[in-house]
Amino acid sequence: DNTYRYILDRLDGRLDGKVDYINAACIFRDELFGLDRNGNISRVTVIECPGLSKEQIYIQANAWFVDSFNSGKSVIQLNEKEEGVI
């Protein structure tokens, strides 16, 4: 997608139409996200959803993964409906 390519091109600071993936990954790691206990680039976000039940939030979050990625299974490593954890 050209939008992501543009964002990554901006991250390397050159805006030359070429993406420096290593530099972009370092910026994601150091400035935008962080490293988890396994050394992977990771981000945890808690979003308040007043008026929605735990089940409604769970269903909508899973739908977002399916719509946003080719396969939600390829990006979701833990999916516990009863606990409401994705």
N, C-alpha and C positions, 0 to 999 in steps of 0.2 A: 504494500500500500504506500502510495506517495507521501501521505501525511507522516507516517512513521519515519520514512526515509528522510524527509525534510527535518524532522525533529532531531534525528540522529546526526544529520549533517550540521545542524546548529550547535549540537553539543560539542563537536570537535573544535568549534571556534573559527572555522575557516569559511564556511558557506561557499564551498567550491563545487558543490554538486556531487562530491564523493564522500562516502561515509568511512570514517576511521573507526571501525568497530571496537578495536582494543581501547582507544581513548574514550569512546562512548561508554563502554562497559565499566571503565575505571570511574567515570563521573557518576554513573548509576550507583556504583559501590560506595564511593566516598562522599557524595554530596546529596543524592536523592534517596537512597535506601540505606542499606547496611549489610553486614554479614550475619548469618544465623550461626548457630553452634556447630554446623557442619562446614562452615566456610563458604556457603552459597549466598549469592545476592538475594536478599529477602526483604519483604515489607509486610508489616502487620498493620491493618487499619480497623478501628472500631467505629462503626457508623450507627448512630442512634436512629431508630425507626419507630417513633411513637405511633400508637394505634395499630401496629401490625403485630400479629402473633409470631412466636418463634417459628412455627411451621410455615407461615406466609413468607417470612424473611428467608428461611432455608430454601423454599421453592424458587423464589425470585432470584436468589444468589446463584443457585444451580443453573437457572435459565440464562443468567448473564454469562456464565462460563461457556455454556453451549453456543450462545450467539457470538461470543467474542473470540473463541478459539475453534480450530478445525475439529478438535475433539476435547471435550471437558475432561475425559479420562486421562489425557496426556499431561494435564497441568494440575489436576487435583490428586494430592497424595494421601489425604486423610478426609474421609467423608462419613461423619457419624450423625445421622439424622436425629436420633434420640437426644444427643447432647447439643445439637445445633451447631456443630463444628464442621467447617469445610477447610 
